[in-house]
Amino acid sequence: MSKKKTKGLIRVNAERCKGCGLCIAACPKGDIRLAAETDRRGIRVARAGDGERCTACGACYVVCPDVAITVCKATAPGSPNPEG
């Protein structure tokens, strides 16, 4: 029997994110990056990848000083549910 890999998805609250990059450094799968453009505040905020590599480990959530990240686990194909 094969073990299914947990899929995850993160949501970044762009109003709270200050673009510090701590989440990028903490992500073991490299699934977070800074936006190419700046927002209205002149900040390049964090953006989630496509979720293919995300395992919902929560490392990004733990290190975010502004509580700008929500981590979701996919419980069924295409239906992530917020955790914690």
C-alpha distances in whole Angstrom, upper triangle without the diagonal:
4,7,9,13,16,18,22,25,29,32,35,38,41,44,43,41,44,42,42,39,37,34,34,34,31,29,26,25,28,28,31,35,38,40,42,45,47,47,50,50,50,47,44,41,37,35,31,29,27,24,22,22,23,20,22,23,27,28,31,32,32,35,37,40,41,38,38,34,31,28,25,22,20,19,19,20,23,24,24,25,28,26,29
4,6,9,13,15,19,22,25,29,32,35,38,41,39,38,40,38,38,35,34,30,30,30,28,25,23,21,25,24,28,31,35,36,38,41,43,43,47,47,47,43,40,37,34,31,28,26,24,21,18,18,19,17,19,20,24,25,28,29,30,32,34,37,38,35,35,31,29,25,23,19,18,17,17,17,21,22,22,23,25,24,27
4,6,9,12,16,19,22,26,29,32,35,38,36,35,37,35,35,32,30,27,27,28,25,22,20,19,22,22,25,29,32,34,36,39,40,41,44,44,44,40,37,34,31,29,25,23,22,19,17,16,16,13,16,16,20,22,24,25,26,28,30,34,34,31,31,27,25,21,19,16,15,14,15,16,19,19,19,20,22,21,24
4,6,9,12,16,19,23,26,29,31,34,33,32,35,33,33,30,28,25,25,26,23,20,18,17,20,19,22,26,29,31,33,36,37,37,41,41,41,37,34,32,28,26,22,20,18,15,13,13,13,11,13,15,18,20,22,23,24,27,28,32,32,29,28,25,22,19,16,13,12,11,12,12,15,16,15,17,19,18,22
4,6,10,13,16,20,23,26,28,31,30,29,31,29,29,26,25,21,21,22,20,16,15,13,16,15,19,22,26,27,30,33,34,34,38,38,37,34,31,28,24,22,19,17,16,12,11,10,10,7,10,12,15,17,19,20,21,23,25,28,29,26,25,22,20,16,14,11,10,11,12,12,15,15,14,16,17,17,20
4,7,10,13,17,20,23,25,28,27,26,28,27,27,24,23,19,20,21,18,15,14,13,16,14,17,21,24,25,28,31,32,32,35,35,35,32,29,26,22,20,16,16,14,11,10,10,8,5,7,9,12,15,16,17,18,21,22,25,26,23,22,18,16,12,10,7,7,9,10,11,13,13,11,12,14,13,16
4,7,10,14,17,20,23,26,25,23,26,24,25,22,21,18,18,20,17,14,14,12,14,12,15,18,21,22,25,27,29,29,32,32,32,29,26,23,19,17,13,12,11,7,7,7,6,5,6,10,12,14,15,16,18,20,20,24,24,21,20,16,14,11,9,6,5,8,9,9,10,10,9,11,12,12,16
4,7,10,13,17,19,22,21,20,23,21,22,19,19,15,15,18,15,12,13,11,13,10,12,16,19,20,23,25,26,25,29,29,29,25,23,20,16,14,11,10,10,6,8,8,5,5,4,8,9,12,12,12,15,17,17,21,21,18,16,13,11,7,6,4,6,9,11,11,10,10,7,9,10,10,13
4,7,10,13,16,19,18,17,20,19,20,18,17,14,14,17,15,12,14,12,13,9,10,14,16,17,20,22,23,22,25,25,26,22,20,17,13,11,8,8,8,5,8,9,6,8,7,10,10,12,11,12,15,16,16,19,18,16,14,10,8,6,5,6,7,11,12,12,10,10,7,9,9,10,13
4,7,10,12,15,14,13,16,15,17,15,14,11,12,15,13,11,14,13,12,9,9,12,14,15,18,19,20,19,22,22,22,19,17,14,10,9,6,8,9,8,11,11,8,10,8,10,9,11,9,9,12,14,12,16,15,12,10,7,6,5,6,9,11,14,16,15,13,13,9,10,9,10,13
4,7,9,12,12,11,14,14,16,15,15,12,13,17,15,14,17,16,15,12,10,12,13,13,17,18,18,16,19,19,20,17,15,12,10,8,7,10,11,10,14,14,12,14,11,14,12,13,11,10,14,15,12,15,13,11,8,6,5,7,8,11,13,16,18,17,15,14,11,11,10,12,13
4,6,9,8,7,11,11,13,12,13,10,12,15,15,14,17,17,15,12,10,11,11,11,15,15,15,13,16,16,17,14,12,8,7,7,7,11,13,13,17,16,14,16,14,15,13,14,10,10,13,13,10,13,11,9,6,5,7,9,11,15,17,20,21,21,18,17,14,15,13,14,15
4,5,6,6,10,11,14,14,15,13,15,18,18,17,21,20,19,16,13,14,13,13,16,16,15,12,14,14,16,13,13,9,9,10,11,15,16,16,20,20,18,19,17,18,15,16,13,12,15,15,11,13,10,8,5,6,8,11,14,17,19,22,24,24,21,19,17,16,14,16,16
4,5,5,8,9,12,13,15,13,15,18,18,18,22,21,19,17,13,13,11,10,14,12,11,8,10,10,12,10,9,6,8,9,11,15,17,18,21,21,19,22,19,21,18,18,15,14,17,16,13,14,11,11,7,9,12,15,17,20,22,25,26,26,23,22,19,20,17,19,20
4,6,8,11,13,15,16,16,18,20,21,21,25,25,22,20,17,16,14,14,16,15,12,9,10,9,12,10,11,9,11,12,15,18,21,21,25,25,22,25,22,23,20,20,17,16,18,17,13,13,10,11,8,11,13,17,19,23,25,28,29,29,26,24,22,22,19,21,20
4,6,9,11,13,14,13,16,18,18,19,23,23,21,19,16,16,14,14,18,16,14,12,13,11,13,11,12,9,10,13,15,18,21,21,25,24,21,23,20,21,18,18,14,13,15,14,10,10,6,7,5,9,12,15,18,22,24,27,29,29,26,25,22,21,18,19,18
4,6,8,9,11,10,12,15,15,16,20,20,18,16,13,12,10,11,15,14,12,10,12,11,12,9,9,6,7,10,12,16,19,19,22,22,19,21,19,19,16,16,12,12,14,12,9,9,7,8,5,8,12,15,18,21,23,27,29,28,25,25,22,21,19,19,19
4,6,9,10,11,13,15,16,17,21,21,19,18,14,13,10,12,14,13,11,10,12,9,10,7,8,6,8,12,15,18,21,22,25,24,22,24,22,22,19,17,14,14,16,13,10,9,8,11,9,12,15,18,21,24,27,30,32,31,29,28,25,25,22,23,22
4,6,8,9,10,12,14,15,18,19,16,15,11,10,7,9,12,12,10,10,13,11,10,6,6,4,6,10,13,15,19,20,22,21,19,22,20,20,18,16,13,14,15,13,10,11,10,12,10,12,16,17,21,24,26,29,31,30,28,27,24,25,22,23,23
4,6,8,9,10,12,14,17,18,16,16,12,11,9,12,14,15,13,14,16,14,13,9,9,8,8,12,14,17,21,21,23,22,20,22,20,20,17,15,12,13,14,11,9,9,10,12,11,13,16,18,22,24,27,30,32,32,29,29,26,26,23,23,23
4,5,5,6,9,10,13,15,12,12,9,8,7,11,13,15,14,15,18,16,15,11,10,8,7,10,12,14,18,18,20,18,17,19,18,17,15,13,10,12,13,10,9,11,12,13,12,12,16,16,20,22,25,28,30,29,27,27,24,25,22,22,22
4,5,5,6,9,12,14,12,13,10,10,11,14,17,18,18,18,21,19,18,15,13,11,10,12,13,16,19,18,21,18,16,18,16,15,13,10,7,10,10,6,7,9,11,12,12,11,15,15,19,21,24,27,29,29,27,27,24,24,21,20,20
4,5,5,6,10,11,10,10,7,9,10,13,16,18,18,18,21,20,19,15,13,11,8,10,10,12,16,15,17,15,13,14,13,12,10,7,4,7,8,6,6,10,11,11,10,9,12,12,15,17,20,23,25,25,24,23,20,20,18,17,17
4,5,5,9,9,7,8,5,6,8,12,14,17,17,18,21,20,19,15,13,11,8,9,9,11,14,14,16,13,12,14,14,13,12,10,7,11,12,10,10,13,14,14,13,12,14,14,17,19,21,24,26,25,24,24,21,22,20,20,21
4,6,8,10,8,10,9,9,11,15,17,20,20,21,24,23,21,18,15,14,11,13,13,14,17,17,18,15,14,15,15,14,13,9,8,12,12,9,11,13,16,16,15,14,17,16,19,21,23,26,28,28,27,27,24,24,22,21,22
4,6,9,8,10,9,11,13,17,20,22,22,23,26,24,24,20,18,16,12,14,13,14,17,16,17,14,12,13,12,10,9,6,6,9,9,7,9,12,15,14,14,13,15,14,17,18,21,24,26,26,25,25,21,22,20,18,19
4,5,5,7,7,10,13,16,19,21,22,23,26,25,24,20,18,15,12,12,11,11,14,12,13,10,9,10,10,9,8,6,6,10,11,10,11,15,16,15,15,12,14,12,14,15,18,21,23,22,22,22,19,20,18,17,18
4,6,8,10,12,16,19,21,24,25,26,30,29,27,24,21,19,15,15,13,13,15,13,13,9,9,9,11,9,10,8,9,13,13,13,15,18,20,19,18,16,17,14,16,16,18,21,23,23,22,23,20,21,20,19,20
4,6,8,11,15,18,20,23,24,25,29,28,27,24,20,19,15,14,11,10,12,10,10,6,6,8,10,10,12,10,11,14,15,15,17,20,21,20,19,16,17,14,15,15,16,20,21,20,20,21,18,20,19,19,21
4,6,8,11,14,16,19,21,22,26,25,24,20,17,16,12,11,10,8,11,10,11,8,8,11,12,12,13,11,11,14,16,15,16,19,20,19,18,15,17,15,17,17,18,22,23,22,21,22,19,21,21,20,22
4,7,11,13,15,18,19,20,24,24,23,19,16,14,10,9,6,5,8,7,8,6,6,10,11,12,12,12,10,13,15,15,15,19,19,18,16,13,14,12,14,14,16,19,20,19,17,19,16,18,18,18,20
4,7,9,12,15,16,17,21,20,19,16,12,10,7,6,5,6,9,9,11,10,9,12,12,13,12,11,9,12,14,13,12,16,16,15,13,11,13,12,14,16,17,21,22,21,19,20,17,19,18,18,20
4,6,9,12,13,15,18,18,16,13,10,8,6,5,7,7,11,12,14,13,13,16,16,17,16,14,11,14,17,15,14,17,17,17,14,13,15,15,18,19,21,24,25,24,22,23,20,22,21,22,23
4,6,9,9,11,15,14,13,9,6,5,4,6,9,10,14,15,17,17,16,19,19,19,18,17,13,16,18,16,14,16,16,16,14,13,16,17,20,22,23,27,28,27,24,25,22,24,22,23,24
4,5,7,9,13,13,11,9,5,6,6,6,9,11,13,16,18,18,18,21,21,22,20,19,16,18,21,19,16,18,17,18,15,15,17,19,20,23,24,28,28,26,24,25,23,24,23,24,26
4,7,10,13,14,12,10,7,9,10,9,12,13,15,18,20,20,20,24,24,25,24,23,19,22,24,22,20,22,21,22,18,19,21,22,24,26,27,31,31,29,26,27,26,28,26,28,30
4,7,10,11,9,8,6,9,11,11,14,15,18,21,23,23,23,26,26,27,26,25,21,23,25,23,21,22,20,22,18,19,22,23,25,28,29,32,33,31,28,29,27,29,27,29,30
4,7,7,5,5,4,7,10,12,15,17,20,22,25,25,24,27,26,28,25,24,21,22,24,22,19,20,18,20,17,18,21,23,25,28,30,33,34,32,29,30,28,29,27,29,30
4,5,5,5,6,7,11,12,16,18,20,23,26,26,25,28,26,27,25,25,21,21,24,22,19,19,17,18,15,17,20,22,24,28,29,32,33,32,28,28,26,27,25,27,28
4,5,7,10,11,14,16,19,22,24,26,29,29,28,31,29,31,28,27,24,24,26,24,21,21,18,20,17,19,22,25,27,30,32,35,36,34,31,31,29,30,28,30,30
4,6,9,10,14,16,19,22,25,27,30,30,28,31,29,30,27,26,22,22,24,22,19,18,16,18,16,19,22,25,27,31,32,35,37,36,32,32,30,30,28,29,29
4,7,9,13,15,19,21,24,26,29,29,27,30,29,30,27,26,22,23,25,22,19,19,17,20,17,20,23,25,28,31,33,36,37,36,33,33,31,31,29,31,31
4,6,9,12,16,18,21,23,26,25,24,27,25,26,23,22,18,19,21,19,16,16,14,17,14,16,20,22,25,28,30,33,34,33,30,30,28,28,26,27,27
4,7,9,13,15,18,20,23,22,21,24,23,24,22,20,17,18,20,18,15,16,15,17,14,15,18,20,23,26,27,31,32,30,28,28,26,27,25,26,26
4,6,10,13,16,17,20,20,18,21,20,21,18,17,14,15,17,15,12,14,12,13,10,11,15,17,19,22,24,27,29,28,25,25,22,23,21,22,23
4,7,10,13,14,17,16,15,17,16,17,15,14,10,12,15,13,11,13,12,12,9,9,12,14,16,19,21,24,26,25,22,22,19,20,19,20,20
4,7,10,11,14,14,13,16,15,17,15,15,12,13,16,15,13,16,15,14,11,10,12,13,15,17,18,22,23,21,19,19,17,19,17,19,20
4,7,7,10,10,9,12,12,14,13,13,10,12,16,15,14,17,16,15,12,10,11,10,12,14,15,19,20,18,16,16,14,16,15,16,18
4,5,8,8,8,12,12,15,15,15,13,15,18,18,17,20,20,19,16,13,14,13,13,15,15,19,19,17,15,16,15,17,17,18,21
4,6,8,8,12,13,16,16,17,15,17,20,21,20,23,23,21,18,15,15,13,13,14,13,16,16,14,12,14,13,16,17,18,21
4,5,5,8,9,12,13,15,13,15,18,19,18,22,22,20,17,14,13,11,10,10,10,13,14,12,11,12,10,13,14,15,18
4,6,8,11,13,15,16,16,18,20,21,21,25,25,23,21,17,17,14,13,12,11,14,14,12,11,14,13,16,17,18,21
4,6,9,11,13,14,14,16,18,19,19,23,24,22,20,17,16,13,13,12,12,16,16,15,15,16,14,17,17,18,20
4,6,8,10,11,11,13,15,16,16,20,21,18,17,13,13,10,10,9,10,14,15,14,14,14,12,14,14,14,17
4,5,8,10,11,13,14,16,17,21,22,19,18,15,13,10,9,8,9,12,14,14,14,14,12,13,13,12,15
4,5,8,9,10,12,14,15,18,19,16,15,12,10,6,6,6,9,11,14,15,14,14,10,11,10,9,11
4,6,8,9,10,12,14,17,18,16,16,12,11,8,10,9,12,14,17,18,18,17,14,14,13,11,12
4,5,5,6,9,10,14,15,12,12,9,9,6,9,10,13,16,19,20,19,18,14,14,11,9,10
4,5,5,6,9,12,14,12,13,10,11,9,12,13,17,19,22,23,22,21,17,17,15,13,13
4,5,5,6,10,11,10,10,7,9,8,12,14,17,20,22,23,21,20,17,17,14,13,14
4,6,5,9,9,7,8,5,7,7,11,13,16,19,22,23,21,20,16,15,12,11,10
4,6,8,10,8,10,9,10,10,14,16,19,21,25,26,24,23,19,18,15,13,12
4,6,9,9,10,10,12,12,16,18,22,24,27,28,26,25,21,21,18,16,15
4,5,6,7,7,10,12,15,18,21,24,27,27,25,24,21,20,17,16,15
4,6,8,10,13,15,19,22,25,27,30,31,29,27,24,23,19,18,17
4,5,8,11,14,18,21,24,27,29,30,27,26,22,21,18,18,16
4,6,8,11,14,18,21,23,26,27,25,23,19,18,14,14,12
4,7,10,13,17,20,22,25,25,22,21,18,17,14,14,14
4,7,10,13,16,19,21,22,19,18,14,14,11,11,11
4,7,10,13,16,18,19,17,15,11,10,7,8,9
4,7,10,13,15,16,15,13,9,9,6,6,8
4,7,9,12,13,11,9,5,5,4,5,9
4,6,9,10,10,8,5,6,7,7,10
4,6,7,7,6,4,6,9,10,14
4,7,8,6,6,7,10,11,14
4,6,5,7,9,13,14,18
4,6,8,11,15,16,20
4,6,10,13,15,19
4,6,10,13,16
4,7,9,13
4,6,10
4,7
4
